[in-house]
């Protein structure tokens, strides 16, 4: 219901490019990637932190992204937009955690 999947069946995460720096320092184990996230036809830039590890021929990227649903016009039960919700309020933020495996050849 929140995402109106009948009208918006897909969300899109477009990876733009790696930043390759954390707090102004080169870091071989931890990096960031610039992305555009589209939910319900609304696109916002997101920076995703992830860790890249290599074991033999397997690369693993893992990380998470925190998203404020109200940025994508999902306002139902939001304390930002509705007063007096008390225990009916729904948190605005949600997280997506990921782990991606690839093989090098």
C-alpha positions as CSV (number, residue, x, y, z in Angstrom):
1,X,0.0,0.0,0.0
2,X,2.8,2.4,0.9
3,X,4.6,2.0,-2.4
4,X,1.5,2.0,-4.7
5,X,2.9,-1.0,-6.6
6,X,-0.1,-1.1,-9.0
7,X,1.1,2.3,-10.3
8,X,4.8,2.0,-9.6
9,X,5.7,-1.7,-9.9
10,X,9.5,-1.0,-9.8
11,X,11.9,0.9,-7.7
12,X,15.3,1.6,-9.3
13,X,18.7,1.9,-7.8
14,X,21.1,3.4,-10.4
15,X,24.8,3.2,-9.5
16,X,26.6,6.3,-10.6
17,X,30.2,5.9,-9.5
18,X,32.5,5.0,-6.6
19,X,33.7,7.8,-4.4
20,X,36.7,5.7,-3.1
21,X,37.3,8.0,-0.1
22,X,36.1,7.8,3.4
23,X,36.5,11.0,5.5
24,X,39.0,12.3,3.1
25,X,41.2,9.2,3.2
26,X,41.8,6.4,0.8
27,X,40.5,3.2,2.2
28,X,41.0,-0.2,0.5
29,X,38.4,-2.0,2.6
30,X,35.6,0.6,2.9
31,X,34.2,2.9,0.2
32,X,31.1,4.7,-0.9
33,X,29.1,4.7,-4.1
34,X,26.9,7.5,-5.5
35,X,23.5,6.3,-6.6
36,X,20.1,7.6,-7.7
37,X,17.2,5.9,-6.0
38,X,13.8,6.1,-7.6
39,X,10.7,5.1,-5.6
40,X,7.1,5.9,-6.7
41,X,8.6,7.9,-9.7
42,X,10.6,10.2,-7.4
43,X,14.4,10.2,-7.6
44,X,16.9,11.3,-5.0
45,X,20.6,10.9,-4.8
46,X,21.8,8.5,-2.1
47,X,25.3,7.7,-1.0
48,X,25.8,4.1,0.1
49,X,28.6,2.9,2.3
50,X,29.9,-0.6,1.7
51,X,32.8,-2.8,2.5
52,X,34.6,-4.7,-0.2
53,X,36.4,-7.9,0.7
54,X,38.3,-10.4,-1.5
55,X,38.9,-14.1,-0.6
56,X,40.7,-16.0,-3.4
57,X,38.6,-15.3,-6.5
58,X,35.4,-14.2,-4.6
59,X,34.7,-10.5,-4.0
60,X,32.0,-9.6,-1.5
61,X,30.4,-6.2,-1.2
62,X,28.2,-5.6,1.9
63,X,26.6,-2.6,3.3
64,X,23.3,-0.9,4.0
65,X,21.3,2.2,3.0
66,X,19.0,4.1,5.3
67,X,16.0,5.7,3.5
68,X,13.5,8.3,4.7
69,X,10.2,7.2,3.1
70,X,8.7,10.7,3.3
71,X,11.3,11.8,0.7
72,X,9.4,9.6,-1.7
73,X,5.9,11.0,-0.7
74,X,5.1,8.1,1.5
75,X,3.4,9.9,4.4
76,X,1.0,7.5,5.9
77,X,1.3,7.5,9.7
78,X,4.3,9.9,9.6
79,X,4.8,12.1,12.7
80,X,6.3,14.7,10.3
81,X,2.9,15.3,8.6
82,X,0.2,14.2,11.1
83,X,-0.2,15.3,14.7
84,X,-1.6,13.2,17.6
85,X,-0.8,9.8,16.1
86,X,0.6,8.6,19.5
87,X,1.1,4.8,19.2
88,X,-0.2,4.8,15.6
89,X,2.8,6.6,14.3
90,X,5.0,4.7,11.8
91,X,8.8,5.3,11.6
92,X,9.8,7.3,8.6
93,X,13.2,5.6,8.1
94,X,13.8,2.1,6.9
95,X,17.0,0.3,6.1
96,X,18.0,-2.1,3.3
97,X,21.0,-4.4,4.0
98,X,22.8,-6.1,1.2
99,X,25.6,-8.5,0.4
100,X,26.7,-9.1,-3.2
101,X,29.1,-11.8,-4.3
102,X,31.1,-11.9,-7.6
103,X,33.8,-14.1,-9.0
104,X,36.9,-12.7,-10.6
105,X,38.2,-14.4,-13.8
